[in-house]
Amino acid sequence: MKFLHCMIRAKNLESSLDFYCHKLRLKLLRYKDYPQGRFSLYFLATDEDAPEIELTYNWDEQTYTQGNNFGHLAYLVDDIYETCQHLQTNGVQILRPPRDGRMAFIKDPNGISIELLQAGKSLPPEDPWVSMPNVGTW
């Protein structure tokens, strides 16, 4: 058995693609429009062999609610500080900063929580992350 993808309903396609492709730096692998169903599917991943995020965009206005049965997506990163700095510079709020040099949380434009984990050993604690408070929920 192989895990293939996790589907997220995109409220706003442009902001979702901007977040996942430019801010989180995933690759858009493929997409397809389904005019008969009035929706589009966009598949993104870290690389061709990795599990994917399937963004589903319904063409007609939809209202989605956040359930409490889904926790978060998680990504292993090479440098948690560089990743968080890149995200913050590009307007992503760091909800749980990597004070421990190991873990951080952000949310996508659809309210999906994303955990970032440092590959290998934790990095030595450093500012500005050490003194940053948690913000909101994650």
C-alpha positions as protocol buffer text, in pm:
chain_id: "A"
residue {
  index: 1
  type: MET
  ca { x: 0 y: 0 z: 0 }
}
residue {
  index: 2
  type: LYS
  ca { x: 121 y: 351 z: -80 }
}
residue {
  index: 3
  type: PHE
  ca { x: -19 y: 680 z: 53 }
}
residue {
  index: 4
  type: LEU
  ca { x: -111 y: 895 z: -248 }
}
residue {
  index: 5
  type: HIS
  ca { x: -262 y: 1227 z: -147 }
}
residue {
  index: 6
  type: CYS
  ca { x: -463 y: 1439 z: 93 }
}
residue {
  index: 7
  type: MET
  ca { x: -745 y: 1650 z: -52 }
}
residue {
  index: 8
  type: ILE
  ca { x: -806 y: 2009 z: 57 }
}
residue {
  index: 9
  type: ARG
  ca { x: -1098 y: 2216 z: -67 }
}
residue {
  index: 10
  type: ALA
  ca { x: -961 y: 2552 z: -177 }
}
residue {
  index: 11
  type: LYS
  ca { x: -1181 y: 2850 z: -90 }
}
residue {
  index: 12
  type: ASN
  ca { x: -968 y: 3080 z: -306 }
}
residue {
  index: 13
  type: LEU
  ca { x: -765 y: 2906 z: -577 }
}
residue {
  index: 14
  type: GLU
  ca { x: -517 y: 3190 z: -637 }
}
residue {
  index: 15
  type: SER
  ca { x: -424 y: 3234 z: -271 }
}
residue {
  index: 16
  type: SER
  ca { x: -405 y: 2856 z: -218 }
}
residue {
  index: 17
  type: LEU
  ca { x: -174 y: 2804 z: -517 }
}
residue {
  index: 18
  type: ASP
  ca { x: 37 y: 3103 z: -413 }
}
residue {
  index: 19
  type: PHE
  ca { x: 70 y: 2959 z: -61 }
}
residue {
  index: 20
  type: TYR
  ca { x: 158 y: 2603 z: -161 }
}
residue {
  index: 21
  type: CYS
  ca { x: 374 y: 2681 z: -468 }
}
residue {
  index: 22
  type: HIS
  ca { x: 553 y: 3004 z: -373 }
}
residue {
  index: 23
  type: LYS
  ca { x: 550 y: 3020 z: 4 }
}
residue {
  index: 24
  type: LEU
  ca { x: 567 y: 2651 z: 98 }
}
residue {
  index: 25
  type: ARG
  ca { x: 764 y: 2580 z: -225 }
}
residue {
  index: 26
  type: LEU
  ca { x: 575 y: 2272 z: -343 }
}
residue {
  index: 27
  type: LYS
  ca { x: 572 y: 2187 z: -713 }
}
residue {
  index: 28
  type: LEU
  ca { x: 253 y: 2189 z: -918 }
}
residue {
  index: 29
  type: LEU
  ca { x: 272 y: 1844 z: -1076 }
}
residue {
  index: 30
  type: ARG
  ca { x: -49 y: 1850 z: -1279 }
}
residue {
  index: 31
  type: TYR
  ca { x: -399 y: 1993 z: -1291 }
}
residue {
  index: 32
  type: LYS
  ca { x: -722 y: 1926 z: -1475 }
}
residue {
  index: 33
  type: ASP
  ca { x: -1049 y: 2112 z: -1518 }
}
residue {
  index: 34
  type: TYR
  ca { x: -1376 y: 1918 z: -1509 }
}
residue {
  index: 35
  type: PRO
  ca { x: -1631 y: 2146 z: -1680 }
}
residue {
  index: 36
  type: GLN
  ca { x: -1916 y: 1895 z: -1646 }
}
residue {
  index: 37
  type: GLY
  ca { x: -1869 y: 1887 z: -1268 }
}
residue {
  index: 38
  type: ARG
  ca { x: -1766 y: 2256 z: -1246 }
}
residue {
  index: 39
  type: PHE
  ca { x: -1447 y: 2189 z: -1050 }
}
residue {
  index: 40
  type: SER
  ca { x: -1068 y: 2170 z: -1098 }
}
residue {
  index: 41
  type: LEU
  ca { x: -806 y: 1949 z: -935 }
}
residue {
  index: 42
  type: TYR
  ca { x: -448 y: 2062 z: -870 }
}
residue {
  index: 43
  type: PHE
  ca { x: -184 y: 1816 z: -747 }
}
residue {
  index: 44
  type: LEU
  ca { x: 121 y: 1949 z: -559 }
}
residue {
  index: 45
  type: ALA
  ca { x: 415 y: 1779 z: -386 }
}
residue {
  index: 46
  type: THR
  ca { x: 774 y: 1825 z: -277 }
}
residue {
  index: 47
  type: ASP
  ca { x: 882 y: 1606 z: -569 }
}
residue {
  index: 48
  type: GLU
  ca { x: 741 y: 1356 z: -820 }
}
residue {
  index: 49
  type: ASP
  ca { x: 757 y: 1053 z: -586 }
}
residue {
  index: 50
  type: ALA
  ca { x: 622 y: 1221 z: -270 }
}
residue {
  index: 51
  type: PRO
  ca { x: 267 y: 1207 z: -137 }
}
residue {
  index: 52
  type: GLU
  ca { x: 61 y: 1486 z: -286 }
}
residue {
  index: 53
  type: ILE
  ca { x: -175 y: 1760 z: -180 }
}
residue {
  index: 54
  type: GLU
  ca { x: -484 y: 1760 z: -401 }
}
residue {
  index: 55
  type: LEU
  ca { x: -640 y: 2105 z: -409 }
}
residue {
  index: 56
  type: THR
  ca { x: -1003 y: 2080 z: -516 }
}
residue {
  index: 57
  type: TYR
  ca { x: -1150 y: 2404 z: -641 }
}
residue {
  index: 58
  type: ASN
  ca { x: -1527 y: 2416 z: -696 }
}
residue {
  index: 59
  type: TRP
  ca { x: -1615 y: 2678 z: -955 }
}
residue {
  index: 60
  type: ASP
  ca { x: -1941 y: 2774 z: -786 }
}
residue {
  index: 61
  type: GLU
  ca { x: -1921 y: 2954 z: -453 }
}
residue {
  index: 62
  type: GLN
  ca { x: -1908 y: 2710 z: -165 }
}
residue {
  index: 63
  type: THR
  ca { x: -1908 y: 2745 z: 212 }
}
residue {
  index: 64
  type: TYR
  ca { x: -1677 y: 2513 z: 401 }
}
residue {
  index: 65
  type: THR
  ca { x: -1651 y: 2459 z: 776 }
}
residue {
  index: 66
  type: GLN
  ca { x: -1349 y: 2344 z: 972 }
}
residue {
  index: 67
  type: GLY
  ca { x: -1416 y: 2008 z: 1132 }
}
residue {
  index: 68
  type: ASN
  ca { x: -1230 y: 1891 z: 1439 }
}
residue {
  index: 69
  type: ASN
  ca { x: -1147 y: 1545 z: 1310 }
}
residue {
  index: 70
  type: PHE
  ca { x: -842 y: 1653 z: 1107 }
}
residue {
  index: 71
  type: GLY
  ca { x: -522 y: 1758 z: 1280 }
}
residue {
  index: 72
  type: HIS
  ca { x: -252 y: 1882 z: 1043 }
}
residue {
  index: 73
  type: LEU
  ca { x: -20 y: 1816 z: 751 }
}
residue {
  index: 74
  type: ALA
  ca { x: 350 y: 1773 z: 836 }
}
residue {
  index: 75
  type: TYR
  ca { x: 665 y: 1846 z: 634 }
}
residue {
  index: 76
  type: LEU
  ca { x: 1028 y: 1768 z: 715 }
}
residue {
  index: 77
  type: VAL
  ca { x: 1250 y: 2067 z: 629 }
}
residue {
  index: 78
  type: ASP
  ca { x: 1628 y: 2102 z: 594 }
}
residue {
  index: 79
  type: ASP
  ca { x: 1649 y: 2427 z: 793 }
}
residue {
  index: 80
  type: ILE
  ca { x: 1351 y: 2521 z: 1011 }
}
residue {
  index: 81
  type: TYR
  ca { x: 1480 y: 2876 z: 1063 }
}
residue {
  index: 82
  type: GLU
  ca { x: 1532 y: 2945 z: 692 }
}
residue {
  index: 83
  type: THR
  ca { x: 1193 y: 2794 z: 609 }
}
residue {
  index: 84
  type: CYS
  ca { x: 1012 y: 3001 z: 872 }
}
residue {
  index: 85
  type: GLN
  ca { x: 1197 y: 3317 z: 766 }
}
residue {
  index: 86
  type: HIS
  ca { x: 1102 y: 3256 z: 402 }
}
residue {
  index: 87
  type: LEU
  ca { x: 738 y: 3202 z: 499 }
}
residue {
  index: 88
  type: GLN
  ca { x: 729 y: 3506 z: 728 }
}
residue {
  index: 89
  type: THR
  ca { x: 892 y: 3726 z: 463 }
}
residue {
  index: 90
  type: ASN
  ca { x: 620 y: 3615 z: 223 }
}
residue {
  index: 91
  type: GLY
  ca { x: 337 y: 3708 z: 458 }
}
residue {
  index: 92
  type: VAL
  ca { x: 272 y: 3376 z: 633 }
}
residue {
  index: 93
  type: GLN
  ca { x: 214 y: 3412 z: 1006 }
}
residue {
  index: 94
  type: ILE
  ca { x: 420 y: 3173 z: 1219 }
}
residue {
  index: 95
  type: LEU
  ca { x: 164 y: 3053 z: 1472 }
}
residue {
  index: 96
  type: ARG
  ca { x: 399 y: 2835 z: 1676 }
}
residue {
  index: 97
  type: PRO
  ca { x: 756 y: 2956 z: 1621 }
}
residue {
  index: 98
  type: PRO
  ca { x: 1048 y: 2710 z: 1622 }
}
residue {
  index: 99
  type: ARG
  ca { x: 1173 y: 2819 z: 1965 }
}
residue {
  index: 100
  type: ASP
  ca { x: 1318 y: 2471 z: 2019 }
}
residue {
  index: 101
  type: GLY
  ca { x: 1491 y: 2461 z: 1676 }
}
residue {
  index: 102
  type: ARG
  ca { x: 1271 y: 2163 z: 1593 }
}
residue {
  index: 103
  type: MET
  ca { x: 904 y: 2241 z: 1526 }
}
residue {
  index: 104
  type: ALA
  ca { x: 681 y: 2520 z: 1395 }
}
residue {
  index: 105
  type: PHE
  ca { x: 317 y: 2554 z: 1289 }
}
residue {
  index: 106
  type: ILE
  ca { x: 150 y: 2768 z: 1021 }
}
residue {
  index: 107
  type: LYS
  ca { x: -187 y: 2760 z: 845 }
}
residue {
  index: 108
  type: ASP
  ca { x: -272 y: 2767 z: 477 }
}
residue {
  index: 109
  type: PRO
  ca { x: -528 y: 3014 z: 335 }
}
residue {
  index: 110
  type: ASN
  ca { x: -801 y: 2753 z: 392 }
}
residue {
  index: 111
  type: GLY
  ca { x: -728 y: 2720 z: 764 }
}
residue {
  index: 112
  type: ILE
  ca { x: -541 y: 2390 z: 732 }
}
residue {
  index: 113
  type: SER
  ca { x: -274 y: 2354 z: 1001 }
}
residue {
  index: 114
  type: ILE
  ca { x: 76 y: 2264 z: 880 }
}
residue {
  index: 115
  type: GLU
  ca { x: 356 y: 2136 z: 1103 }
}
residue {
  index: 116
  type: LEU
  ca { x: 716 y: 2197 z: 999 }
}
residue {
  index: 117
  type: LEU
  ca { x: 980 y: 1966 z: 1151 }
}
residue {
  index: 118
  type: GLN
  ca { x: 1357 y: 2007 z: 1141 }
}
residue {
  index: 119
  type: ALA
  ca { x: 1535 y: 1720 z: 966 }
}
residue {
  index: 120
  type: GLY
  ca { x: 1793 y: 1551 z: 1187 }
}
residue {
  index: 121
  type: LYS
  ca { x: 1885 y: 1707 z: 1518 }
}
residue {
  index: 122
  type: SER
  ca { x: 1720 y: 2022 z: 1647 }
}
residue {
  index: 123
  type: LEU
  ca { x: 1899 y: 2344 z: 1557 }
}
residue {
  index: 124
  type: PRO
  ca { x: 2041 y: 2547 z: 1847 }
}
residue {
  index: 125
  type: PRO
  ca { x: 1777 y: 2792 z: 1976 }
}
residue {
  index: 126
  type: GLU
  ca { x: 1819 y: 3141 z: 1829 }
}
residue {
  index: 127
  type: ASP
  ca { x: 1645 y: 3475 z: 1800 }
}
residue {
  index: 128
  type: PRO
  ca { x: 1406 y: 3598 z: 1687 }
}
residue {
  index: 129
  type: TRP
  ca { x: 1236 y: 3258 z: 1725 }
}
residue {
  index: 130
  type: VAL
  ca { x: 1323 y: 3198 z: 2092 }
}
residue {
  index: 131
  type: SER
  ca { x: 1136 y: 3507 z: 2210 }
}
residue {
  index: 132
  type: MET
  ca { x: 835 y: 3484 z: 1975 }
}
residue {
  index: 133
  type: PRO
  ca { x: 505 y: 3391 z: 2140 }
}
residue {
  index: 134
  type: ASN
  ca { x: 249 y: 3146 z: 2004 }
}
residue {
  index: 135
  type: VAL
  ca { x: -32 y: 3313 z: 1809 }
}
residue {
  index: 136
  type: GLY
  ca { x: -387 y: 3188 z: 1753 }
}
residue {
  index: 137
  type: THR
  ca { x: -454 y: 2819 z: 1716 }
}
residue {
  index: 138
  type: TRP
  ca { x: -252 y: 2557 z: 1538 }
}
